[in-house]
């Protein structure tokens, strides 16, 4: 929270001009001693130009789902989503979420 008061955002018209084809960003960090480090990218990771691999998405799902689901629940929900095209109702997902949720 303390950091947000030291963040300043400004528009770079040259970057805005290439949107929405690209979604560029530039971040400059200035240290107390005056040193600066800048990093620029054309599009954020996960964008259509730099998509995540399926394995990365699944890994992130498992990591985050484990916070609120039992280990069996993580596996069960992942399998359920893999077969969502066969669901007759979204209840097939919500029932499992209720069953496998951590207390």
N, CA, C and O atoms as CSV, one atom per row, in Angstrom:
chain,resi,resn,atom,element,x,y,z
A,1,UNK,N,N,0.817,-1.178,0.000
A,1,UNK,CA,C,0.000,0.000,0.000
A,1,UNK,C,C,0.871,1.255,0.000
A,1,UNK,O,O,0.518,2.263,-0.612
A,2,UNK,N,N,2.002,1.186,0.686
A,2,UNK,CA,C,2.862,2.367,0.740
A,2,UNK,C,C,3.424,2.697,-0.639
A,2,UNK,O,O,3.645,3.865,-0.960
A,3,UNK,N,N,3.650,1.685,-1.441
A,3,UNK,CA,C,4.231,1.897,-2.767
A,3,UNK,C,C,3.292,2.652,-3.697
A,3,UNK,O,O,3.745,3.459,-4.508
A,4,UNK,N,N,2.005,2.403,-3.593
A,4,UNK,CA,C,1.075,3.035,-4.537
A,4,UNK,C,C,1.112,4.561,-4.466
A,4,UNK,O,O,0.768,5.221,-5.446
A,5,UNK,N,N,1.510,5.123,-3.366
A,5,UNK,CA,C,1.597,6.578,-3.252
A,5,UNK,C,C,2.842,7.129,-3.947
A,5,UNK,O,O,2.967,8.337,-4.150
A,6,UNK,N,N,3.753,6.240,-4.306
A,6,UNK,CA,C,4.974,6.670,-4.983
A,6,UNK,C,C,4.981,6.299,-6.463
A,6,UNK,O,O,5.999,6.445,-7.140
A,7,UNK,N,N,3.847,5.821,-6.960
A,7,UNK,CA,C,3.729,5.435,-8.368
A,7,UNK,C,C,3.092,6.588,-9.131
A,7,UNK,O,O,2.084,7.158,-8.714
A,8,UNK,N,N,3.710,6.914,-10.262
A,8,UNK,CA,C,3.202,7.982,-11.122
A,8,UNK,C,C,2.997,7.405,-12.517
A,8,UNK,O,O,3.896,6.764,-13.064
A,9,UNK,N,N,1.835,7.625,-13.086
A,9,UNK,CA,C,1.500,7.083,-14.401
A,9,UNK,C,C,1.330,8.243,-15.370
A,9,UNK,O,O,0.618,9.209,-15.094
A,10,UNK,N,N,2.000,8.123,-16.511
A,10,UNK,CA,C,1.842,9.119,-17.565
A,10,UNK,C,C,1.673,8.408,-18.898
A,10,UNK,O,O,2.168,7.298,-19.093
A,11,UNK,N,N,0.980,9.054,-19.796
A,11,UNK,CA,C,0.752,8.495,-21.128
A,11,UNK,C,C,1.906,8.864,-22.043
A,11,UNK,O,O,2.412,9.986,-22.016
A,12,UNK,N,N,2.311,7.891,-22.858
A,12,UNK,CA,C,3.275,8.143,-23.923
A,12,UNK,C,C,2.476,8.071,-25.224
A,12,UNK,O,O,2.058,6.982,-25.618
A,13,UNK,N,N,2.252,9.203,-25.905
A,13,UNK,CA,C,1.435,9.202,-27.125
A,13,UNK,C,C,1.928,8.224,-28.189
A,13,UNK,O,O,1.121,7.675,-28.940
A,14,UNK,N,N,3.232,8.000,-28.265
A,14,UNK,CA,C,3.746,7.039,-29.253
A,14,UNK,C,C,3.281,5.624,-28.934
A,14,UNK,O,O,3.010,4.835,-29.839
A,15,UNK,N,N,3.193,5.311,-27.668
A,15,UNK,CA,C,2.699,3.981,-27.284
A,15,UNK,C,C,1.196,3.888,-27.528
A,15,UNK,O,O,0.714,2.868,-28.019
A,16,UNK,N,N,0.469,4.913,-27.201
A,16,UNK,CA,C,-0.973,4.926,-27.412
A,16,UNK,C,C,-1.302,4.762,-28.891
A,16,UNK,O,O,-2.306,4.141,-29.239
A,17,UNK,N,N,-0.474,5.309,-29.751
A,17,UNK,CA,C,-0.727,5.282,-31.190
A,17,UNK,C,C,-0.727,3.874,-31.776
A,17,UNK,O,O,-1.347,3.648,-32.815
A,18,UNK,N,N,-0.050,2.925,-31.138
A,18,UNK,CA,C,0.008,1.561,-31.685
A,18,UNK,C,C,-1.071,0.646,-31.101
A,18,UNK,O,O,-1.190,-0.509,-31.509
A,19,UNK,N,N,-1.845,1.151,-30.162
A,19,UNK,CA,C,-2.941,0.357,-29.595
A,19,UNK,C,C,-4.120,0.362,-30.563
A,19,UNK,O,O,-4.298,1.375,-31.239
A,20,UNK,N,N,-4.909,-0.642,-30.686
A,20,UNK,CA,C,-4.890,-1.872,-29.904
A,20,UNK,C,C,-4.030,-2.979,-30.501
A,20,UNK,O,O,-3.965,-4.071,-29.936
A,21,UNK,N,N,-3.363,-2.726,-31.639
A,21,UNK,CA,C,-2.521,-3.776,-32.235
A,21,UNK,C,C,-1.508,-4.275,-31.223
A,21,UNK,O,O,-1.296,-5.480,-31.095
A,22,UNK,N,N,-0.889,-3.368,-30.514
A,22,UNK,CA,C,0.032,-3.689,-29.432
A,22,UNK,C,C,-0.491,-3.026,-28.164
A,22,UNK,O,O,-1.300,-2.100,-28.221
A,23,UNK,N,N,-0.027,-3.502,-27.043
A,23,UNK,CA,C,-0.374,-2.891,-25.755
A,23,UNK,C,C,0.925,-2.649,-24.994
A,23,UNK,O,O,1.207,-3.315,-23.998
A,24,UNK,N,N,1.708,-1.693,-25.473
A,24,UNK,CA,C,3.029,-1.483,-24.883
A,24,UNK,C,C,2.967,-0.846,-23.493
A,24,UNK,O,O,1.983,-0.217,-23.103
A,25,UNK,N,N,4.060,-1.040,-22.777
A,25,UNK,CA,C,4.193,-0.425,-21.460
A,25,UNK,C,C,5.671,-0.197,-21.175
A,25,UNK,O,O,6.540,-0.911,-21.676
A,26,UNK,N,N,5.926,0.798,-20.372
A,26,UNK,CA,C,7.294,1.092,-19.945
A,26,UNK,C,C,7.243,1.382,-18.453
A,26,UNK,O,O,6.400,2.148,-17.988
A,27,UNK,N,N,8.139,0.772,-17.718
A,27,UNK,CA,C,8.228,0.999,-16.275
A,27,UNK,C,C,9.633,1.461,-15.954
A,27,UNK,O,O,10.619,0.854,-16.372
A,28,UNK,N,N,9.708,2.542,-15.206
A,28,UNK,CA,C,10.999,3.041,-14.727
A,28,UNK,C,C,10.947,3.062,-13.208
A,28,UNK,O,O,10.042,3.642,-12.609
A,29,UNK,N,N,11.926,2.424,-12.604
A,29,UNK,CA,C,12.048,2.410,-11.151
A,29,UNK,C,C,13.210,3.331,-10.789
A,29,UNK,O,O,14.317,3.193,-11.307
A,30,UNK,N,N,12.934,4.270,-9.891
A,30,UNK,CA,C,13.962,5.201,-9.426
A,30,UNK,C,C,14.238,4.909,-7.957
A,30,UNK,O,O,13.337,4.964,-7.119
A,31,UNK,N,N,15.479,4.601,-7.662
A,31,UNK,CA,C,15.872,4.304,-6.293
A,31,UNK,C,C,16.163,5.582,-5.520
A,31,UNK,O,O,16.312,6.650,-6.115
A,32,UNK,N,N,16.245,5.479,-4.205
A,32,UNK,CA,C,16.482,6.649,-3.365
A,32,UNK,C,C,17.782,7.363,-3.723
A,32,UNK,O,O,17.886,8.580,-3.577
A,33,UNK,N,N,18.772,6.606,-4.191
A,33,UNK,CA,C,20.062,7.229,-4.537
A,33,UNK,C,C,20.067,7.820,-5.949
A,33,UNK,O,O,21.098,8.307,-6.414
A,34,UNK,N,N,18.916,7.779,-6.632
A,34,UNK,CA,C,18.804,8.385,-7.955
A,34,UNK,C,C,19.004,7.428,-9.117
A,34,UNK,O,O,18.690,7.772,-10.257
A,35,UNK,N,N,19.512,6.250,-8.859
A,35,UNK,CA,C,19.684,5.282,-9.953
A,35,UNK,C,C,18.315,4.885,-10.493
A,35,UNK,O,O,17.327,4.816,-9.762
A,36,UNK,N,N,18.293,4.621,-11.820
A,36,UNK,CA,C,17.045,4.240,-12.473
A,36,UNK,C,C,17.238,2.983,-13.299
A,36,UNK,O,O,18.321,2.717,-13.819
A,37,UNK,N,N,16.175,2.224,-13.407
A,37,UNK,CA,C,16.150,1.052,-14.270
A,37,UNK,C,C,14.826,1.090,-15.016
A,37,UNK,O,O,13.770,1.280,-14.411
A,38,UNK,N,N,14.884,0.906,-16.343
A,38,UNK,CA,C,13.688,0.972,-17.181
A,38,UNK,C,C,13.530,-0.328,-17.957
A,38,UNK,O,O,14.501,-0.896,-18.457
A,39,UNK,N,N,12.299,-0.779,-18.044
A,39,UNK,CA,C,11.984,-1.954,-18.864
A,39,UNK,C,C,10.754,-1.611,-19.709
A,39,UNK,O,O,9.788,-1.031,-19.214
A,40,UNK,N,N,10.808,-1.979,-20.987
A,40,UNK,CA,C,9.711,-1.730,-21.914
A,40,UNK,C,C,9.314,-3.050,-22.572
A,40,UNK,O,O,10.166,-3.889,-22.866
A,41,UNK,N,N,8.018,-3.223,-22.800
A,41,UNK,CA,C,7.559,-4.388,-23.558
A,41,UNK,C,C,6.451,-3.945,-24.504
A,41,UNK,O,O,5.745,-2.972,-24.237
A,42,UNK,N,N,6.307,-4.669,-25.614
A,42,UNK,CA,C,5.285,-4.329,-26.609
A,42,UNK,C,C,3.900,-4.801,-26.202
A,42,UNK,O,O,2.903,-4.133,-26.474
A,43,UNK,N,N,3.840,-5.940,-25.556
A,43,UNK,CA,C,2.555,-6.484,-25.114
A,43,UNK,C,C,2.796,-7.309,-23.855
A,43,UNK,O,O,3.862,-7.898,-23.678
A,44,UNK,N,N,1.809,-7.342,-23.000
A,44,UNK,CA,C,1.934,-8.070,-21.747
A,44,UNK,C,C,1.952,-9.570,-21.976
A,44,UNK,O,O,1.371,-10.063,-22.943
A,45,UNK,N,N,2.606,-10.282,-21.105
A,45,UNK,CA,C,2.619,-11.743,-21.146
A,45,UNK,C,C,1.179,-12.214,-20.982
A,45,UNK,O,O,0.457,-11.727,-20.113
A,46,UNK,N,N,0.767,-13.156,-21.812
A,46,UNK,CA,C,-0.596,-13.658,-21.783
A,46,UNK,C,C,-1.477,-13.009,-22.834
A,46,UNK,O,O,-2.591,-13.469,-23.083
A,47,UNK,N,N,-0.983,-11.938,-23.458
A,47,UNK,CA,C,-1.709,-11.285,-24.540
A,47,UNK,C,C,-1.712,-12.225,-25.752
A,47,UNK,O,O,-0.988,-13.220,-25.775
A,48,UNK,N,N,-2.525,-11.902,-26.748
A,48,UNK,CA,C,-2.606,-12.771,-27.925
A,48,UNK,C,C,-1.269,-12.867,-28.655
A,48,UNK,O,O,-1.026,-13.842,-29.366
A,49,UNK,N,N,-0.410,-11.883,-28.492
A,49,UNK,CA,C,0.898,-11.930,-29.154
A,49,UNK,C,C,1.931,-12.722,-28.354
A,49,UNK,O,O,2.916,-13.207,-28.909
A,50,UNK,N,N,1.701,-12.847,-27.057
A,50,UNK,CA,C,2.608,-13.589,-26.184
A,50,UNK,C,C,1.795,-14.495,-25.268
A,50,UNK,O,O,1.847,-14.352,-24.046
A,51,UNK,N,N,1.044,-15.427,-25.852
A,51,UNK,CA,C,0.135,-16.248,-25.039
A,51,UNK,C,C,0.885,-17.209,-24.117
A,51,UNK,O,O,2.017,-17.612,-24.384
A,52,UNK,N,N,0.214,-17.555,-23.033
A,52,UNK,CA,C,0.741,-18.581,-22.142
A,52,UNK,C,C,0.593,-19.940,-22.796
A,52,UNK,O,O,-0.323,-20.162,-23.588
A,53,UNK,N,N,1.490,-20.842,-22.464
A,53,UNK,CA,C,1.351,-22.230,-22.882
A,53,UNK,C,C,0.257,-22.865,-22.025
A,53,UNK,O,O,0.043,-22.445,-20.888
A,54,UNK,N,N,-0.427,-23.860,-22.552
A,54,UNK,CA,C,-1.477,-24.527,-21.778
A,54,UNK,C,C,-0.930,-25.050,-20.457
A,54,UNK,O,O,-1.606,-24.963,-19.432
A,55,UNK,N,N,0.276,-25.588,-20.468
A,55,UNK,CA,C,0.861,-26.129,-19.231
A,55,UNK,C,C,1.033,-25.033,-18.177
A,55,UNK,O,O,0.876,-25.298,-16.985
A,56,UNK,N,N,1.350,-23.812,-18.599
A,56,UNK,CA,C,1.496,-22.700,-17.656
A,56,UNK,C,C,0.149,-22.313,-17.050
A,56,UNK,O,O,0.063,-22.003,-15.862
A,57,UNK,N,N,-0.900,-22.335,-17.872
A,57,UNK,CA,C,-2.238,-22.005,-17.385
A,57,UNK,C,C,-2.702,-23.062,-16.379
A,57,UNK,O,O,-3.256,-22.733,-15.330
A,58,UNK,N,N,-2.469,-24.330,-16.713
A,58,UNK,CA,C,-2.872,-25.408,-15.809
A,58,UNK,C,C,-2.095,-25.345,-14.489
A,58,UNK,O,O,-2.660,-25.560,-13.417
A,59,UNK,N,N,-0.815,-25.052,-14.577
A,59,UNK,CA,C,0.006,-24.946,-13.368
A,59,UNK,C,C,-0.503,-23.818,-12.466
A,59,UNK,O,O,-0.596,-23.978,-11.248
A,60,UNK,N,N,-0.826,-22.694,-13.071
A,60,UNK,CA,C,-1.339,-21.568,-12.294
A,60,UNK,C,C,-2.700,-21.912,-11.692
A,60,UNK,O,O,-2.964,-21.584,-10.536
A,61,UNK,N,N,-3.563,-22.569,-12.464
A,61,UNK,CA,C,-4.856,-22.982,-11.931
A,61,UNK,C,C,-4.656,-23.856,-10.704
A,61,UNK,O,O,-5.274,-23.617,-9.666
A,62,UNK,N,N,-3.799,-24.866,-10.810
A,62,UNK,CA,C,-3.593,-25.793,-9.693
A,62,UNK,C,C,-3.061,-25.069,-8.463
A,62,UNK,O,O,-3.485,-25.339,-7.340
A,63,UNK,N,N,-2.138,-24.156,-8.685
A,63,UNK,CA,C,-1.565,-23.392,-7.573
A,63,UNK,C,C,-2.636,-22.558,-6.863
A,63,UNK,O,O,-2.722,-22.573,-5.635
A,64,UNK,N,N,-3.445,-21.838,-7.627
A,64,UNK,CA,C,-4.460,-20.974,-7.030
A,64,UNK,C,C,-5.642,-21.777,-6.484
A,64,UNK,O,O,-6.166,-21.452,-5.418
A,65,UNK,N,N,-6.059,-22.803,-7.189
A,65,UNK,CA,C,-7.198,-23.609,-6.741
A,65,UNK,C,C,-6.876,-24.324,-5.433
A,65,UNK,O,O,-7.766,-24.545,-4.612
A,66,UNK,N,N,-5.615,-24.685,-5.235
A,66,UNK,CA,C,-5.220,-25.377,-4.006
A,66,UNK,C,C,-5.426,-24.523,-2.764
A,66,UNK,O,O,-5.454,-25.043,-1.648
A,67,UNK,N,N,-5.569,-23.221,-2.952
A,67,UNK,CA,C,-5.823,-22.338,-1.813
A,67,UNK,C,C,-7.239,-22.521,-1.261
A,67,UNK,O,O,-7.481,-22.289,-0.077
A,68,UNK,N,N,-8.162,-22.934,-2.114
A,68,UNK,CA,C,-9.570,-23.018,-1.696
A,68,UNK,C,C,-10.188,-24.405,-1.890
A,68,UNK,O,O,-11.310,-24.644,-1.443
A,69,UNK,N,N,-9.474,-25.320,-2.550
A,69,UNK,CA,C,-9.998,-26.663,-2.798
A,69,UNK,C,C,-9.078,-27.711,-2.188
A,69,UNK,O,O,-7.881,-27.476,-2.022
A,70,UNK,N,N,-9.640,-28.860,-1.858
A,70,UNK,CA,C,-8.830,-29.988,-1.410
A,70,UNK,C,C,-8.014,-30.492,-2.603
A,70,UNK,O,O,-8.325,-30.155,-3.745
A,71,UNK,N,N,-6.973,-31.295,-2.354
A,71,UNK,CA,C,-6.205,-31.855,-3.487
A,71,UNK,C,C,-7.086,-32.632,-4.467
A,71,UNK,O,O,-6.919,-32.515,-5.681
A,72,UNK,N,N,-8.022,-33.423,-3.942
A,72,UNK,CA,C,-8.952,-34.137,-4.842
A,72,UNK,C,C,-9.821,-33.153,-5.604
A,72,UNK,O,O,-10.182,-33.397,-6.756
A,73,UNK,N,N,-10.153,-32.053,-4.969
A,73,UNK,CA,C,-10.973,-31.040,-5.616
A,73,UNK,C,C,-10.263,-30.375,-6.777
A,73,UNK,O,O,-10.867,-30.126,-7.820
A,74,UNK,N,N,-8.982,-30.086,-6.600
A,74,UNK,CA,C,-8.208,-29.472,-7.687
A,74,UNK,C,C,-8.235,-30.382,-8.908
A,74,UNK,O,O,-8.490,-29.937,-10.027
A,75,UNK,N,N,-7.968,-31.658,-8.676
A,75,UNK,CA,C,-7.969,-32.631,-9.781
A,75,UNK,C,C,-9.363,-32.770,-10.385
A,75,UNK,O,O,-9.521,-32.789,-11.606
A,76,UNK,N,N,-10.371,-32.867,-9.522
A,76,UNK,CA,C,-11.743,-33.040,-9.999
A,76,UNK,C,C,-12.244,-31.861,-10.803
A,76,UNK,O,O,-12.885,-32.038,-11.839
A,77,UNK,N,N,-11.957,-30.665,-10.337
A,77,UNK,CA,C,-12.415,-29.470,-11.057
A,77,UNK,C,C,-11.684,-29.342,-12.386
A,77,UNK,O,O,-12.293,-28.996,-13.398
A,78,UNK,N,N,-10.392,-29.617,-12.391
A,78,UNK,CA,C,-9.644,-29.558,-13.652
A,78,UNK,C,C,-10.226,-30.544,-14.663
A,78,UNK,O,O,-10.391,-30.211,-15.837
A,79,UNK,N,N,-10.535,-31.748,-14.209
A,79,UNK,CA,C,-11.132,-32.747,-15.107
A,79,UNK,C,C,-12.525,-32.320,-15.559
A,79,UNK,O,O,-12.887,-32.515,-16.720
A,80,UNK,N,N,-13.291,-31.751,-14.668
A,80,UNK,CA,C,-14.637,-31.297,-15.025
A,80,UNK,C,C,-14.572,-30.218,-16.105
A,80,UNK,O,O,-15.338,-30.250,-17.068
A,81,UNK,N,N,-13.662,-29.274,-15.941
A,81,UNK,CA,C,-13.527,-28.199,-16.924
A,81,UNK,C,C,-13.043,-28.756,-18.262
A,81,UNK,O,O,-13.435,-28.266,-19.321
A,82,UNK,N,N,-12.193,-29.777,-18.212
A,82,UNK,CA,C,-11.731,-30.409,-19.453
A,82,UNK,C,C,-12.896,-30.958,-20.272
A,82,UNK,O,O,-12.803,-31.066,-21.494
A,83,UNK,N,N,-13.996,-31.305,-19.596
A,83,UNK,CA,C,-15.145,-31.909,-20.269
A,83,UNK,C,C,-16.384,-31.024,-20.206
A,83,UNK,O,O,-17.509,-31.520,-20.258
A,84,UNK,N,N,-16.180,-29.727,-20.095
A,84,UNK,CA,C,-17.318,-28.813,-19.957
A,84,UNK,C,C,-18.247,-28.845,-21.168
A,84,UNK,O,O,-19.422,-28.496,-21.053
A,85,UNK,N,N,-17.741,-29.254,-22.310
A,85,UNK,CA,C,-18.594,-29.330,-23.493
A,85,UNK,C,C,-19.656,-30.421,-23.356
A,85,UNK,O,O,-20.600,-30.471,-24.145
A,86,UNK,N,N,-19.505,-31.288,-22.365
A,86,UNK,CA,C,-20.464,-32.369,-22.144
A,86,UNK,C,C,-21.442,-32.060,-21.005
A,86,UNK,O,O,-22.349,-32.850,-20.743
A,87,UNK,N,N,-21.270,-30.932,-20.334
A,87,UNK,CA,C,-22.164,-30.580,-19.233
A,87,UNK,C,C,-23.572,-30.344,-19.758
A,87,UNK,O,O,-23.771,-29.829,-20.859
A,88,UNK,N,N,-24.525,-30.728,-18.953
A,88,UNK,CA,C,-25.910,-30.387,-19.255
A,88,UNK,C,C,-26.333,-29.157,-18.454
A,88,UNK,O,O,-27.344,-28.519,-18.750
A,89,UNK,N,N,-25.532,-28.838,-17.426
A,89,UNK,CA,C,-25.820,-27.690,-16.565
A,89,UNK,C,C,-24.530,-27.249,-15.877
A,89,UNK,O,O,-23.626,-28.058,-15.666
A,90,UNK,N,N,-24.449,-25.991,-15.536
A,90,UNK,CA,C,-23.296,-25.488,-14.806
A,90,UNK,C,C,-23.247,-26.082,-13.393
A,90,UNK,O,O,-22.224,-25.993,-12.714
A,91,UNK,N,N,-24.337,-26.677,-12.962
A,91,UNK,CA,C,-24.363,-27.350,-11.653
A,91,UNK,C,C,-23.326,-28.445,-11.566
A,91,UNK,O,O,-22.873,-28.782,-10.472
A,92,UNK,N,N,-22.942,-29.006,-12.696
A,92,UNK,CA,C,-21.918,-30.049,-12.679
A,92,UNK,C,C,-20.597,-29.497,-12.151
A,92,UNK,O,O,-19.783,-30.242,-11.605
A,93,UNK,N,N,-20.391,-28.223,-12.310
A,93,UNK,CA,C,-19.205,-27.570,-11.764
A,93,UNK,C,C,-19.464,-27.069,-10.347
A,93,UNK,O,O,-18.667,-27.319,-9.443
A,94,UNK,N,N,-20.567,-26.368,-10.154
A,94,UNK,CA,C,-20.819,-25.757,-8.842
A,94,UNK,C,C,-21.003,-26.807,-7.751
A,94,UNK,O,O,-20.603,-26.577,-6.609
A,95,UNK,N,N,-21.591,-27.939,-8.071
A,95,UNK,CA,C,-21.731,-29.001,-7.069
A,95,UNK,C,C,-20.363,-29.503,-6.617
A,95,UNK,O,O,-20.145,-29.743,-5.429
A,96,UNK,N,N,-19.444,-29.660,-7.565
A,96,UNK,CA,C,-18.089,-30.112,-7.199
A,96,UNK,C,C,-17.349,-29.052,-6.400
A,96,UNK,O,O,-16.609,-29.374,-5.471
A,97,UNK,N,N,-17.544,-27.805,-6.754
A,97,UNK,CA,C,-16.889,-26.738,-5.996
A,97,UNK,C,C,-17.353,-26.757,-4.540
A,97,UNK,O,O,-16.547,-26.592,-3.624
A,98,UNK,N,N,-18.644,-26.956,-4.335
A,98,UNK,CA,C,-19.154,-27.045,-2.956
A,98,UNK,C,C,-18.603,-28.274,-2.236
A,98,UNK,O,O,-18.239,-28.202,-1.062
A,99,UNK,N,N,-18.545,-29.385,-2.935
A,99,UNK,CA,C,-18.107,-30.657,-2.325
A,99,UNK,C,C,-16.637,-30.594,-1.929
A,99,UNK,O,O,-16.262,-31.094,-0.868
A,100,UNK,N,N,-15.804,-29.990,-2.762
A,100,UNK,CA,C,-14.367,-30.028,-2.537
A,100,UNK,C,C,-13.770,-28.768,-1.922
A,100,UNK,O,O,-12.554,-28.668,-1.765
A,101,UNK,N,N,-14.607,-27.825,-1.581
A,101,UNK,CA,C,-14.089,-26.585,-0.987
A,101,UNK,C,C,-13.459,-26.841,0.384
A,101,UNK,O,O,-13.947,-27.664,1.159
A,102,UNK,N,N,-12.399,-26.143,0.662
A,102,UNK,CA,C,-11.765,-26.263,1.981
A,102,UNK,C,C,-12.677,-25.601,3.012
A,102,UNK,O,O,-13.314,-24.584,2.739
A,103,UNK,N,N,-12.725,-26.201,4.207
A,103,UNK,CA,C,-13.578,-25.604,5.259
A,103,UNK,C,C,-13.059,-24.250,5.736
A,103,UNK,O,O,-13.663,-23.630,6.611
